[in-house]
Amino acid sequence: MRLIGGRHGDTRRTEPWRHYGAATVAVAATAVAGARAVEADSAWYKALRKPLWQPPSWTFGAVWTPLYATIAYAAGHALGRTMTPRQRTRLISSLAVNLTLNADGSGCSSLEEAPSPPR
């Protein structure tokens, strides 16, 4: 890590913020993509027979927000701990797959033209 000396002997670590910032941007983009893919107010979704144990819609935001914040923190922390370019590449690839599946999984669960159940 590179330390930058500022006025009055100010030494702050700047590089870790890049790791956390990059992870936060990636996770925020996933959250936006996932939220845009879901139309909980659509007629199709409202017409679905849902189980009695399905939680109210407000709980999804209450659960996904801290979950995504935790993913961003863990990814930024892990990026700061990687020692080799190979480790960093593997971590970034794994995170990209995870976030892609998270964003796409939201869309897959609310397809406008879902197949009809067998009769």
C-alpha positions, 0 to 999 in steps of 0.5 A: 500500500502506498502512503501519501504524506500530506500537510502536517504529517498527514498519512492516509491510506488511499488505495483501500478505498479504491477496492471498496469503491470498485466493489460498491459500484459493482454491487450497486449496479447489480442492485439497480439491474435486479430492481429494474428486472422485477415488476412486482406490481405487474398483473402477471405477478399479482395473478400468481398463486403465492404460498401463505408463507411468502413474506410481505414485499417490504421485507425484500428491501429490508433483507437485500439492502444489508445483504448487498452492503455485506457483499460490497464490504467483503469484496472490497476487503478481499480485494485488499488482501489479495497478494498476486494478480492471479488471486485478484483475477480469480476473485474478480471473476468469481464476484462478477459471476456471483453478481451476474447471477444475482441480477439475472436471477431477479429477472428469471423469477419474474418473466412476463411470459412464464410457462404454464404449469402442467395440468 
